[in-house]
């Protein structure tokens, strides 16, 4: 997965969707379940350290950009622990 520039993570893209778009809850048990991991890996296209963002800066998180089947993009924060559980690296 590609590391993206913080400028890619805009407020408009943050508002454009959420993990609920894929039927997931924004809770660790949903994100790190086998189904949750598979869905997140399928749609994730990039990431950036959450503390580097210009909008919705959030320390101790990783911002992950997603692209839906209709090519719409949105992003959300995952905790660093969730990110490691899903992708297997920091």
PDB file with one MODEL, atoms N, CA, C and O in Angstrom:
MODEL        1
ATOM      1  N   UNK A   1       0.853  -1.176   0.000  1.00  0.00           N
ATOM      2  CA  UNK A   1       0.000   0.000   0.000  1.00  0.00           C
ATOM      3  C   UNK A   1       0.896   1.236   0.000  1.00  0.00           C
ATOM      4  O   UNK A   1       1.950   1.256   0.637  1.00  0.00           O
ATOM      5  N   UNK A   2       0.473   2.236  -0.704  1.00  0.00           N
ATOM      6  CA  UNK A   2       1.266   3.441  -0.902  1.00  0.00           C
ATOM      7  C   UNK A   2       1.129   4.421   0.267  1.00  0.00           C
ATOM      8  O   UNK A   2       0.035   4.649   0.782  1.00  0.00           O
ATOM      9  N   UNK A   3       2.275   4.998   0.676  1.00  0.00           N
ATOM     10  CA  UNK A   3       2.227   6.079   1.655  1.00  0.00           C
ATOM     11  C   UNK A   3       1.875   7.349   0.894  1.00  0.00           C
ATOM     12  O   UNK A   3       2.547   7.705  -0.074  1.00  0.00           O
ATOM     13  N   UNK A   4       0.817   8.036   1.334  1.00  0.00           N
ATOM     14  CA  UNK A   4       0.303   9.211   0.642  1.00  0.00           C
ATOM     15  C   UNK A   4       0.708  10.494   1.352  1.00  0.00           C
ATOM     16  O   UNK A   4       1.041  10.487   2.537  1.00  0.00           O
ATOM     17  N   UNK A   5       0.674  11.585   0.613  1.00  0.00           N
ATOM     18  CA  UNK A   5       0.937  12.910   1.159  1.00  0.00           C
ATOM     19  C   UNK A   5      -0.202  13.298   2.104  1.00  0.00           C
ATOM     20  O   UNK A   5      -1.360  12.968   1.848  1.00  0.00           O
ATOM     21  N   UNK A   6       0.120  13.991   3.183  1.00  0.00           N
ATOM     22  CA  UNK A   6      -0.947  14.463   4.078  1.00  0.00           C
ATOM     23  C   UNK A   6      -1.989  15.320   3.360  1.00  0.00           C
ATOM     24  O   UNK A   6      -3.146  15.362   3.779  1.00  0.00           O
ATOM     25  N   UNK A   7      -1.593  16.002   2.283  1.00  0.00           N
ATOM     26  CA  UNK A   7      -2.547  16.852   1.560  1.00  0.00           C
ATOM     27  C   UNK A   7      -3.620  16.045   0.831  1.00  0.00           C
ATOM     28  O   UNK A   7      -4.625  16.610   0.399  1.00  0.00           O
ATOM     29  N   UNK A   8      -3.423  14.737   0.687  1.00  0.00           N
ATOM     30  CA  UNK A   8      -4.429  13.878   0.057  1.00  0.00           C
ATOM     31  C   UNK A   8      -5.643  13.666   0.959  1.00  0.00           C
ATOM     32  O   UNK A   8      -6.723  13.312   0.487  1.00  0.00           O
ATOM     33  N   UNK A   9      -5.456  13.884   2.245  1.00  0.00           N
ATOM     34  CA  UNK A   9      -6.487  13.598   3.237  1.00  0.00           C
ATOM     35  C   UNK A   9      -7.259  14.878   3.555  1.00  0.00           C
ATOM     36  O   UNK A   9      -6.983  15.563   4.540  1.00  0.00           O
ATOM     37  N   UNK A  10      -8.218  15.177   2.709  1.00  0.00           N
ATOM     38  CA  UNK A  10      -8.994  16.408   2.830  1.00  0.00           C
ATOM     39  C   UNK A  10     -10.238  16.199   3.693  1.00  0.00           C
ATOM     40  O   UNK A  10     -10.662  15.070   3.943  1.00  0.00           O
ATOM     41  N   UNK A  11     -10.805  17.311   4.136  1.00  0.00           N
ATOM     42  CA  UNK A  11     -12.032  17.251   4.925  1.00  0.00           C
ATOM     43  C   UNK A  11     -13.167  16.669   4.085  1.00  0.00           C
ATOM     44  O   UNK A  11     -13.985  15.901   4.592  1.00  0.00           O
ATOM     45  N   UNK A  12     -13.221  17.033   2.795  1.00  0.00           N
ATOM     46  CA  UNK A  12     -14.284  16.529   1.909  1.00  0.00           C
ATOM     47  C   UNK A  12     -14.213  15.009   1.767  1.00  0.00           C
ATOM     48  O   UNK A  12     -15.242  14.334   1.761  1.00  0.00           O
ATOM     49  N   UNK A  13     -13.011  14.480   1.654  1.00  0.00           N
ATOM     50  CA  UNK A  13     -12.861  13.019   1.545  1.00  0.00           C
ATOM     51  C   UNK A  13     -13.148  12.334   2.872  1.00  0.00           C
ATOM     52  O   UNK A  13     -13.609  11.193   2.887  1.00  0.00           O
ATOM     53  N   UNK A  14     -12.885  13.007   3.985  1.00  0.00           N
ATOM     54  CA  UNK A  14     -13.213  12.423   5.281  1.00  0.00           C
ATOM     55  C   UNK A  14     -14.732  12.301   5.422  1.00  0.00           C
ATOM     56  O   UNK A  14     -15.231  11.314   5.961  1.00  0.00           O
ATOM     57  N   UNK A  15     -15.458  13.303   4.937  1.00  0.00           N
ATOM     58  CA  UNK A  15     -16.921  13.304   5.013  1.00  0.00           C
ATOM     59  C   UNK A  15     -17.568  12.345   4.008  1.00  0.00           C
ATOM     60  O   UNK A  15     -18.750  12.027   4.147  1.00  0.00           O
ATOM     61  N   UNK A  16     -16.836  11.885   3.018  1.00  0.00           N
ATOM     62  CA  UNK A  16     -17.406  11.136   1.896  1.00  0.00           C
ATOM     63  C   UNK A  16     -17.765   9.692   2.214  1.00  0.00           C
ATOM     64  O   UNK A  16     -18.402   9.031   1.394  1.00  0.00           O
ATOM     65  N   UNK A  17     -17.381   9.189   3.363  1.00  0.00           N
ATOM     66  CA  UNK A  17     -17.696   7.805   3.688  1.00  0.00           C
ATOM     67  C   UNK A  17     -17.122   7.404   5.027  1.00  0.00           C
ATOM     68  O   UNK A  17     -16.498   8.203   5.726  1.00  0.00           O
ATOM     69  N   UNK A  18     -17.345   6.153   5.367  1.00  0.00           N
ATOM     70  CA  UNK A  18     -16.816   5.614   6.622  1.00  0.00           C
ATOM     71  C   UNK A  18     -16.734   4.100   6.472  1.00  0.00           C
ATOM     72  O   UNK A  18     -17.133   3.545   5.448  1.00  0.00           O
ATOM     73  N   UNK A  19     -16.222   3.449   7.487  1.00  0.00           N
ATOM     74  CA  UNK A  19     -16.157   1.987   7.430  1.00  0.00           C
ATOM     75  C   UNK A  19     -17.552   1.360   7.322  1.00  0.00           C
ATOM     76  O   UNK A  19     -17.693   0.227   6.862  1.00  0.00           O
ATOM     77  N   UNK A  20     -18.575   2.099   7.745  1.00  0.00           N
ATOM     78  CA  UNK A  20     -19.950   1.612   7.604  1.00  0.00           C
ATOM     79  C   UNK A  20     -20.316   1.414   6.133  1.00  0.00           C
ATOM     80  O   UNK A  20     -21.213   0.633   5.817  1.00  0.00           O
ATOM     81  N   UNK A  21     -19.620   2.123   5.230  1.00  0.00           N
ATOM     82  CA  UNK A  21     -19.810   1.939   3.795  1.00  0.00           C
ATOM     83  C   UNK A  21     -19.613   0.473   3.411  1.00  0.00           C
ATOM     84  O   UNK A  21     -20.242  -0.036   2.483  1.00  0.00           O
ATOM     85  N   UNK A  22     -18.714  -0.195   4.158  1.00  0.00           N
ATOM     86  CA  UNK A  22     -18.396  -1.603   3.896  1.00  0.00           C
ATOM     87  C   UNK A  22     -19.058  -2.546   4.893  1.00  0.00           C
ATOM     88  O   UNK A  22     -18.750  -3.737   4.923  1.00  0.00           O
ATOM     89  N   UNK A  23     -19.969  -2.015   5.711  1.00  0.00           N
ATOM     90  CA  UNK A  23     -20.665  -2.844   6.691  1.00  0.00           C
ATOM     91  C   UNK A  23     -19.865  -3.112   7.946  1.00  0.00           C
ATOM     92  O   UNK A  23     -20.164  -4.050   8.685  1.00  0.00           O
ATOM     93  N   UNK A  24     -18.842  -2.294   8.200  1.00  0.00           N
ATOM     94  CA  UNK A  24     -18.006  -2.478   9.389  1.00  0.00           C
ATOM     95  C   UNK A  24     -18.303  -1.400  10.420  1.00  0.00           C
ATOM     96  O   UNK A  24     -18.674  -0.277  10.080  1.00  0.00           O
ATOM     97  N   UNK A  25     -18.134  -1.761  11.675  1.00  0.00           N
ATOM     98  CA  UNK A  25     -18.239  -0.797  12.760  1.00  0.00           C
ATOM     99  C   UNK A  25     -16.872  -0.184  12.996  1.00  0.00           C
ATOM    100  O   UNK A  25     -15.853  -0.788  12.661  1.00  0.00           O
ATOM    101  N   UNK A  26     -16.840   0.998  13.564  1.00  0.00           N
ATOM    102  CA  UNK A  26     -15.557   1.624  13.893  1.00  0.00           C
ATOM    103  C   UNK A  26     -15.129   1.196  15.293  1.00  0.00           C
ATOM    104  O   UNK A  26     -14.873   2.025  16.166  1.00  0.00           O
ATOM    105  N   UNK A  27     -15.059  -0.100  15.479  1.00  0.00           N
ATOM    106  CA  UNK A  27     -14.638  -0.703  16.736  1.00  0.00           C
ATOM    107  C   UNK A  27     -13.565  -1.742  16.431  1.00  0.00           C
ATOM    108  O   UNK A  27     -13.612  -2.407  15.397  1.00  0.00           O
ATOM    109  N   UNK A  28     -12.604  -1.876  17.330  1.00  0.00           N
ATOM    110  CA  UNK A  28     -11.475  -2.768  17.090  1.00  0.00           C
ATOM    111  C   UNK A  28     -11.911  -4.187  16.734  1.00  0.00           C
ATOM    112  O   UNK A  28     -11.337  -4.792  15.829  1.00  0.00           O
ATOM    113  N   UNK A  29     -12.903  -4.725  17.417  1.00  0.00           N
ATOM    114  CA  UNK A  29     -13.318  -6.106  17.137  1.00  0.00           C
ATOM    115  C   UNK A  29     -13.827  -6.266  15.711  1.00  0.00           C
ATOM    116  O   UNK A  29     -13.629  -7.320  15.106  1.00  0.00           O
ATOM    117  N   UNK A  30     -14.477  -5.249  15.163  1.00  0.00           N
ATOM    118  CA  UNK A  30     -14.969  -5.308  13.788  1.00  0.00           C
ATOM    119  C   UNK A  30     -13.823  -5.134  12.795  1.00  0.00           C
ATOM    120  O   UNK A  30     -13.765  -5.835  11.784  1.00  0.00           O
ATOM    121  N   UNK A  31     -12.919  -4.208  13.078  1.00  0.00           N
ATOM    122  CA  UNK A  31     -11.805  -3.905  12.186  1.00  0.00           C
ATOM    123  C   UNK A  31     -10.816  -5.070  12.117  1.00  0.00           C
ATOM    124  O   UNK A  31     -10.318  -5.396  11.039  1.00  0.00           O
ATOM    125  N   UNK A  32     -10.529  -5.695  13.253  1.00  0.00           N
ATOM    126  CA  UNK A  32      -9.498  -6.736  13.289  1.00  0.00           C
ATOM    127  C   UNK A  32     -10.044  -8.156  13.121  1.00  0.00           C
ATOM    128  O   UNK A  32      -9.281  -9.120  13.180  1.00  0.00           O
ATOM    129  N   UNK A  33     -11.350  -8.291  12.913  1.00  0.00           N
ATOM    130  CA  UNK A  33     -11.895  -9.617  12.617  1.00  0.00           C
ATOM    131  C   UNK A  33     -11.384 -10.060  11.244  1.00  0.00           C
ATOM    132  O   UNK A  33     -10.934  -9.226  10.458  1.00  0.00           O
ATOM    133  N   UNK A  34     -11.445 -11.324  10.955  1.00  0.00           N
ATOM    134  CA  UNK A  34     -10.957 -11.817   9.655  1.00  0.00           C
ATOM    135  C   UNK A  34     -11.713 -11.159   8.498  1.00  0.00           C
ATOM    136  O   UNK A  34     -11.115 -10.793   7.486  1.00  0.00           O
ATOM    137  N   UNK A  35     -13.028 -11.012   8.655  1.00  0.00           N
ATOM    138  CA  UNK A  35     -13.829 -10.355   7.614  1.00  0.00           C
ATOM    139  C   UNK A  35     -13.445  -8.879   7.506  1.00  0.00           C
ATOM    140  O   UNK A  35     -13.277  -8.362   6.401  1.00  0.00           O
ATOM    141  N   UNK A  36     -13.307  -8.207   8.636  1.00  0.00           N
ATOM    142  CA  UNK A  36     -12.927  -6.800   8.641  1.00  0.00           C
ATOM    143  C   UNK A  36     -11.578  -6.576   7.983  1.00  0.00           C
ATOM    144  O   UNK A  36     -11.426  -5.665   7.169  1.00  0.00           O
ATOM    145  N   UNK A  37     -10.601  -7.395   8.326  1.00  0.00           N
ATOM    146  CA  UNK A  37      -9.267  -7.276   7.719  1.00  0.00           C
ATOM    147  C   UNK A  37      -9.335  -7.445   6.205  1.00  0.00           C
ATOM    148  O   UNK A  37      -8.731  -6.673   5.461  1.00  0.00           O
ATOM    149  N   UNK A  38     -10.068  -8.451   5.754  1.00  0.00           N
ATOM    150  CA  UNK A  38     -10.171  -8.716   4.312  1.00  0.00           C
ATOM    151  C   UNK A  38     -10.805  -7.542   3.576  1.00  0.00           C
ATOM    152  O   UNK A  38     -10.337  -7.151   2.507  1.00  0.00           O
ATOM    153  N   UNK A  39     -11.861  -6.984   4.142  1.00  0.00           N
ATOM    154  CA  UNK A  39     -12.536  -5.847   3.504  1.00  0.00           C
ATOM    155  C   UNK A  39     -11.625  -4.623   3.475  1.00  0.00           C
ATOM    156  O   UNK A  39     -11.515  -3.953   2.448  1.00  0.00           O
ATOM    157  N   UNK A  40     -10.976  -4.332   4.591  1.00  0.00           N
ATOM    158  CA  UNK A  40     -10.095  -3.163   4.658  1.00  0.00           C
ATOM    159  C   UNK A  40      -8.943  -3.308   3.674  1.00  0.00           C
ATOM    160  O   UNK A  40      -8.610  -2.356   2.969  1.00  0.00           O
ATOM    161  N   UNK A  41      -8.333  -4.483   3.618  1.00  0.00           N
ATOM    162  CA  UNK A  41      -7.229  -4.705   2.672  1.00  0.00           C
ATOM    163  C   UNK A  41      -7.694  -4.577   1.221  1.00  0.00           C
ATOM    164  O   UNK A  41      -6.950  -4.084   0.374  1.00  0.00           O
ATOM    165  N   UNK A  42      -8.901  -5.010   0.937  1.00  0.00           N
ATOM    166  CA  UNK A  42      -9.418  -4.958  -0.434  1.00  0.00           C
ATOM    167  C   UNK A  42      -9.585  -3.515  -0.915  1.00  0.00           C
ATOM    168  O   UNK A  42      -9.278  -3.210  -2.068  1.00  0.00           O
ATOM    169  N   UNK A  43     -10.063  -2.632  -0.050  1.00  0.00           N
ATOM    170  CA  UNK A  43     -10.416  -1.283  -0.479  1.00  0.00           C
ATOM    171  C   UNK A  43      -9.393  -0.199  -0.112  1.00  0.00           C
ATOM    172  O   UNK A  43      -9.484   0.917  -0.623  1.00  0.00           O
ATOM    173  N   UNK A  44      -8.427  -0.498   0.757  1.00  0.00           N
ATOM    174  CA  UNK A  44      -7.425   0.496   1.153  1.00  0.00           C
ATOM    175  C   UNK A  44      -6.471   0.764  -0.004  1.00  0.00           C
ATOM    176  O   UNK A  44      -5.987  -0.163  -0.653  1.00  0.00           O
ATOM    177  N   UNK A  45      -6.207   2.046  -0.252  1.00  0.00           N
ATOM    178  CA  UNK A  45      -5.305   2.417  -1.347  1.00  0.00           C
ATOM    179  C   UNK A  45      -4.095   3.211  -0.876  1.00  0.00           C
ATOM    180  O   UNK A  45      -3.150   3.392  -1.644  1.00  0.00           O
ATOM    181  N   UNK A  46      -4.097   3.688   0.361  1.00  0.00           N
ATOM    182  CA  UNK A  46      -2.965   4.446   0.856  1.00  0.00           C
ATOM    183  C   UNK A  46      -3.131   4.804   2.316  1.00  0.00           C
ATOM    184  O   UNK A  46      -4.190   4.606   2.911  1.00  0.00           O
ATOM    185  N   UNK A  47      -2.056   5.338   2.882  1.00  0.00           N
ATOM    186  CA  UNK A  47      -2.085   5.685   4.295  1.00  0.00           C
ATOM    187  C   UNK A  47      -1.152   6.857   4.582  1.00  0.00           C
ATOM    188  O   UNK A  47      -0.326   7.228   3.748  1.00  0.00           O
ATOM    189  N   UNK A  48      -1.295   7.425   5.757  1.00  0.00           N
ATOM    190  CA  UNK A  48      -0.445   8.515   6.227  1.00  0.00           C
ATOM    191  C   UNK A  48      -0.534   8.524   7.755  1.00  0.00           C
ATOM    192  O   UNK A  48      -1.582   8.205   8.317  1.00  0.00           O
ATOM    193  N   UNK A  49       0.545   8.883   8.418  1.00  0.00           N
ATOM    194  CA  UNK A  49       0.515   8.993   9.875  1.00  0.00           C
ATOM    195  C   UNK A  49      -0.510  10.053  10.266  1.00  0.00           C
ATOM    196  O   UNK A  49      -0.492  11.167   9.742  1.00  0.00           O
ATOM    197  N   UNK A  50      -1.391   9.705  11.179  1.00  0.00           N
ATOM    198  CA  UNK A  50      -2.466  10.608  11.588  1.00  0.00           C
ATOM    199  C   UNK A  50      -1.993  11.911  12.198  1.00  0.00           C
ATOM    200  O   UNK A  50      -2.714  12.908  12.159  1.00  0.00           O
ATOM    201  N   UNK A  51      -0.788  11.924  12.763  1.00  0.00           N
ATOM    202  CA  UNK A  51      -0.282  13.161  13.363  1.00  0.00           C
ATOM    203  C   UNK A  51       0.282  14.122  12.317  1.00  0.00           C
ATOM    204  O   UNK A  51       0.585  15.271  12.639  1.00  0.00           O
ATOM    205  N   UNK A  52       0.428  13.665  11.062  1.00  0.00           N
ATOM    206  CA  UNK A  52       0.948  14.518   9.984  1.00  0.00           C
ATOM    207  C   UNK A  52      -0.146  15.223   9.186  1.00  0.00           C
ATOM    208  O   UNK A  52       0.157  16.048   8.324  1.00  0.00           O
ATOM    209  N   UNK A  53      -1.400  14.913   9.457  1.00  0.00           N
ATOM    210  CA  UNK A  53      -2.496  15.453   8.657  1.00  0.00           C
ATOM    211  C   UNK A  53      -2.713  16.943   8.891  1.00  0.00           C
ATOM    212  O   UNK A  53      -2.427  17.466   9.968  1.00  0.00           O
ATOM    213  N   UNK A  54      -3.222  17.618   7.862  1.00  0.00           N
ATOM    214  CA  UNK A  54      -3.575  19.035   7.966  1.00  0.00           C
ATOM    215  C   UNK A  54      -4.985  19.207   8.524  1.00  0.00           C
ATOM    216  O   UNK A  54      -5.270  20.210   9.178  1.00  0.00           O
ATOM    217  N   UNK A  55      -5.864  18.249   8.276  1.00  0.00           N
ATOM    218  CA  UNK A  55      -7.230  18.268   8.816  1.00  0.00           C
ATOM    219  C   UNK A  55      -7.443  17.003   9.644  1.00  0.00           C
ATOM    220  O   UNK A  55      -6.965  15.925   9.292  1.00  0.00           O
ATOM    221  N   UNK A  56      -8.161  17.153  10.734  1.00  0.00           N
ATOM    222  CA  UNK A  56      -8.460  16.040  11.634  1.00  0.00           C
ATOM    223  C   UNK A  56      -7.199  15.301  12.070  1.00  0.00           C
ATOM    224  O   UNK A  56      -7.160  14.071  12.112  1.00  0.00           O
ATOM    225  N   UNK A  57      -6.188  16.071  12.387  1.00  0.00           N
ATOM    226  CA  UNK A  57      -4.925  15.526  12.885  1.00  0.00           C
ATOM    227  C   UNK A  57      -5.210  14.736  14.164  1.00  0.00           C
ATOM    228  O   UNK A  57      -5.879  15.229  15.073  1.00  0.00           O
ATOM    229  N   UNK A  58      -4.696  13.512  14.222  1.00  0.00           N
ATOM    230  CA  UNK A  58      -4.985  12.665  15.373  1.00  0.00           C
ATOM    231  C   UNK A  58      -3.745  11.828  15.695  1.00  0.00           C
ATOM    232  O   UNK A  58      -3.444  10.875  14.976  1.00  0.00           O
ATOM    233  N   UNK A  59      -3.026  12.170  16.763  1.00  0.00           N
ATOM    234  CA  UNK A  59      -1.844  11.397  17.140  1.00  0.00           C
ATOM    235  C   UNK A  59      -2.187   9.942  17.458  1.00  0.00           C
ATOM    236  O   UNK A  59      -3.321   9.621  17.813  1.00  0.00           O
ATOM    237  N   UNK A  60      -1.199   9.080  17.325  1.00  0.00           N
ATOM    238  CA  UNK A  60      -1.325   7.645  17.627  1.00  0.00           C
ATOM    239  C   UNK A  60      -2.304   6.924  16.705  1.00  0.00           C
ATOM    240  O   UNK A  60      -2.851   5.881  17.063  1.00  0.00           O
ATOM    241  N   UNK A  61      -2.523   7.491  15.507  1.00  0.00           N
ATOM    242  CA  UNK A  61      -3.383   6.839  14.522  1.00  0.00           C
ATOM    243  C   UNK A  61      -2.686   6.822  13.167  1.00  0.00           C
ATOM    244  O   UNK A  61      -1.683   7.501  12.947  1.00  0.00           O
ATOM    245  N   UNK A  62      -3.243   6.033  12.282  1.00  0.00           N
ATOM    246  CA  UNK A  62      -2.853   6.018  10.876  1.00  0.00           C
ATOM    247  C   UNK A  62      -4.113   6.339  10.087  1.00  0.00           C
ATOM    248  O   UNK A  62      -5.147   5.695  10.270  1.00  0.00           O
ATOM    249  N   UNK A  63      -4.030   7.328   9.215  1.00  0.00           N
ATOM    250  CA  UNK A  63      -5.152   7.659   8.332  1.00  0.00           C
ATOM    251  C   UNK A  63      -5.063   6.726   7.124  1.00  0.00           C
ATOM    252  O   UNK A  63      -4.006   6.606   6.504  1.00  0.00           O
ATOM    253  N   UNK A  64      -6.160   6.075   6.797  1.00  0.00           N
ATOM    254  CA  UNK A  64      -6.189   5.135   5.680  1.00  0.00           C
ATOM    255  C   UNK A  64      -7.194   5.619   4.649  1.00  0.00           C
ATOM    256  O   UNK A  64      -8.348   5.902   4.970  1.00  0.00           O
ATOM    257  N   UNK A  65      -6.735   5.708   3.398  1.00  0.00           N
ATOM    258  CA  UNK A  65      -7.586   6.122   2.278  1.00  0.00           C
ATOM    259  C   UNK A  65      -8.183   4.872   1.639  1.00  0.00           C
ATOM    260  O   UNK A  65      -7.494   3.872   1.435  1.00  0.00           O
ATOM    261  N   UNK A  66      -9.462   4.946   1.330  1.00  0.00           N
ATOM    262  CA  UNK A  66     -10.178   3.839   0.699  1.00  0.00           C
ATOM    263  C   UNK A  66     -10.764   4.288  -0.627  1.00  0.00           C
ATOM    264  O   UNK A  66     -11.095   5.459  -0.809  1.00  0.00           O
ATOM    265  N   UNK A  67     -10.889   3.354  -1.542  1.00  0.00           N
ATOM    266  CA  UNK A  67     -11.573   3.597  -2.805  1.00  0.00           C
ATOM    267  C   UNK A  67     -12.670   2.548  -2.931  1.00  0.00           C
ATOM    268  O   UNK A  67     -12.404   1.349  -2.841  1.00  0.00           O
ATOM    269  N   UNK A  68     -13.895   3.000  -3.139  1.00  0.00           N
ATOM    270  CA  UNK A  68     -15.035   2.092  -3.237  1.00  0.00           C
ATOM    271  C   UNK A  68     -15.130   1.498  -4.639  1.00  0.00           C
ATOM    272  O   UNK A  68     -14.370   1.875  -5.531  1.00  0.00           O
ATOM    273  N   UNK A  69     -16.050   0.585  -4.826  1.00  0.00           N
ATOM    274  CA  UNK A  69     -16.269  -0.026  -6.144  1.00  0.00           C
ATOM    275  C   UNK A  69     -16.674   1.004  -7.192  1.00  0.00           C
ATOM    276  O   UNK A  69     -16.490   0.775  -8.388  1.00  0.00           O
ATOM    277  N   UNK A  70     -17.221   2.130  -6.757  1.00  0.00           N
ATOM    278  CA  UNK A  70     -17.620   3.191  -7.693  1.00  0.00           C
ATOM    279  C   UNK A  70     -16.541   4.268  -7.820  1.00  0.00           C
ATOM    280  O   UNK A  70     -16.791   5.345  -8.360  1.00  0.00           O
ATOM    281  N   UNK A  71     -15.356   3.973  -7.324  1.00  0.00           N
ATOM    282  CA  UNK A  71     -14.176   4.841  -7.412  1.00  0.00           C
ATOM    283  C   UNK A  71     -14.271   6.110  -6.569  1.00  0.00           C
ATOM    284  O   UNK A  71     -13.507   7.052  -6.777  1.00  0.00           O
ATOM    285  N   UNK A  72     -15.198   6.136  -5.626  1.00  0.00           N
ATOM    286  CA  UNK A  72     -15.252   7.242  -4.670  1.00  0.00           C
ATOM    287  C   UNK A  72     -14.176   7.004  -3.611  1.00  0.00           C
ATOM    288  O   UNK A  72     -13.908   5.864  -3.233  1.00  0.00           O
ATOM    289  N   UNK A  73     -13.570   8.079  -3.141  1.00  0.00           N
ATOM    290  CA  UNK A  73     -12.549   7.963  -2.107  1.00  0.00           C
ATOM    291  C   UNK A  73     -13.037   8.578  -0.803  1.00  0.00           C
ATOM    292  O   UNK A  73     -13.728   9.597  -0.789  1.00  0.00           O
ATOM    293  N   UNK A  74     -12.658   7.929   0.284  1.00  0.00           N
ATOM    294  CA  UNK A  74     -12.854   8.489   1.616  1.00  0.00           C
ATOM    295  C   UNK A  74     -11.741   7.959   2.502  1.00  0.00           C
ATOM    296  O   UNK A  74     -11.036   7.018   2.138  1.00  0.00           O
ATOM    297  N   UNK A  75     -11.593   8.564   3.657  1.00  0.00           N
ATOM    298  CA  UNK A  75     -10.573   8.089   4.587  1.00  0.00           C
ATOM    299  C   UNK A  75     -11.089   8.124   6.008  1.00  0.00           C
ATOM    300  O   UNK A  75     -12.057   8.812   6.332  1.00  0.00           O
ATOM    301  N   UNK A  76     -10.414   7.362   6.839  1.00  0.00           N
ATOM    302  CA  UNK A  76     -10.715   7.345   8.260  1.00  0.00           C
ATOM    303  C   UNK A  76      -9.442   7.023   9.029  1.00  0.00           C
ATOM    304  O   UNK A  76      -8.435   6.616   8.450  1.00  0.00           O
ATOM    305  N   UNK A  77      -9.505   7.212  10.327  1.00  0.00           N
ATOM    306  CA  UNK A  77      -8.365   6.869  11.180  1.00  0.00           C
ATOM    307  C   UNK A  77      -8.499   5.432  11.683  1.00  0.00           C
ATOM    308  O   UNK A  77      -9.594   4.980  12.016  1.00  0.00           O
ATOM    309  N   UNK A  78      -7.392   4.734  11.734  1.00  0.00           N
ATOM    310  CA  UNK A  78      -7.283   3.485  12.475  1.00  0.00           C
ATOM    311  C   UNK A  78      -6.254   3.725  13.568  1.00  0.00           C
ATOM    312  O   UNK A  78      -5.302   4.477  13.363  1.00  0.00           O
ATOM    313  N   UNK A  79      -6.427   3.102  14.720  1.00  0.00           N
ATOM    314  CA  UNK A  79      -5.368   3.210  15.719  1.00  0.00           C
ATOM    315  C   UNK A  79      -4.139   2.505  15.163  1.00  0.00           C
ATOM    316  O   UNK A  79      -4.245   1.673  14.262  1.00  0.00           O
ATOM    317  N   UNK A  80      -2.982   2.839  15.701  1.00  0.00           N
ATOM    318  CA  UNK A  80      -1.763   2.183  15.237  1.00  0.00           C
ATOM    319  C   UNK A  80      -1.835   0.678  15.479  1.00  0.00           C
ATOM    320  O   UNK A  80      -1.324  -0.107  14.681  1.00  0.00           O
ATOM    321  N   UNK A  81      -2.461   0.281  16.565  1.00  0.00           N
ATOM    322  CA  UNK A  81      -2.634  -1.147  16.852  1.00  0.00           C
ATOM    323  C   UNK A  81      -3.533  -1.812  15.811  1.00  0.00           C
ATOM    324  O   UNK A  81      -3.207  -2.890  15.314  1.00  0.00           O
ATOM    325  N   UNK A  82      -4.653  -1.186  15.478  1.00  0.00           N
ATOM    326  CA  UNK A  82      -5.549  -1.739  14.457  1.00  0.00           C
ATOM    327  C   UNK A  82      -4.835  -1.850  13.114  1.00  0.00           C
ATOM    328  O   UNK A  82      -4.953  -2.862  12.423  1.00  0.00           O
ATOM    329  N   UNK A  83      -4.091  -0.800  12.745  1.00  0.00           N
ATOM    330  CA  UNK A  83      -3.364  -0.801  11.476  1.00  0.00           C
ATOM    331  C   UNK A  83      -2.385  -1.973  11.424  1.00  0.00           C
ATOM    332  O   UNK A  83      -2.309  -2.680  10.419  1.00  0.00           O
ATOM    333  N   UNK A  84      -1.649  -2.173  12.495  1.00  0.00           N
ATOM    334  CA  UNK A  84      -0.689  -3.288  12.540  1.00  0.00           C
ATOM    335  C   UNK A  84      -1.401  -4.633  12.474  1.00  0.00           C
ATOM    336  O   UNK A  84      -0.928  -5.548  11.800  1.00  0.00           O
ATOM    337  N   UNK A  85      -2.519  -4.763  13.156  1.00  0.00           N
ATOM    338  CA  UNK A  85      -3.293  -6.017  13.118  1.00  0.00           C
ATOM    339  C   UNK A  85      -3.793  -6.329  11.713  1.00  0.00           C
ATOM    340  O   UNK A  85      -3.782  -7.485  11.289  1.00  0.00           O
ATOM    341  N   UNK A  86      -4.231  -5.302  10.992  1.00  0.00           N
ATOM    342  CA  UNK A  86      -4.782  -5.493   9.654  1.00  0.00           C
ATOM    343  C   UNK A  86      -3.691  -5.714   8.611  1.00  0.00           C
ATOM    344  O   UNK A  86      -3.776  -6.639   7.804  1.00  0.00           O
ATOM    345  N   UNK A  87      -2.667  -4.866   8.630  1.00  0.00           N
ATOM    346  CA  UNK A  87      -1.674  -4.879   7.561  1.00  0.00           C
ATOM    347  C   UNK A  87      -0.372  -5.591   7.918  1.00  0.00           C
ATOM    348  O   UNK A  87       0.432  -5.896   7.038  1.00  0.00           O
ATOM    349  N   UNK A  88      -0.163  -5.853   9.201  1.00  0.00           N
ATOM    350  CA  UNK A  88       1.012  -6.607   9.622  1.00  0.00           C
ATOM    351  C   UNK A  88       2.291  -5.800   9.720  1.00  0.00           C
ATOM    352  O   UNK A  88       3.366  -6.373   9.895  1.00  0.00           O
ATOM    353  N   UNK A  89       2.200  -4.479   9.612  1.00  0.00           N
ATOM    354  CA  UNK A  89       3.390  -3.632   9.770  1.00  0.00           C
ATOM    355  C   UNK A  89       2.999  -2.303  10.391  1.00  0.00           C
ATOM    356  O   UNK A  89       1.829  -1.922  10.386  1.00  0.00           O
ATOM    357  N   UNK A  90       3.990  -1.604  10.926  1.00  0.00           N
ATOM    358  CA  UNK A  90       3.747  -0.295  11.570  1.00  0.00           C
ATOM    359  C   UNK A  90       3.778   0.807  10.552  1.00  0.00           C
ATOM    360  O   UNK A  90       3.595   1.974  10.899  1.00  0.00           O
TER     361      UNK A  90
ENDMDL
END
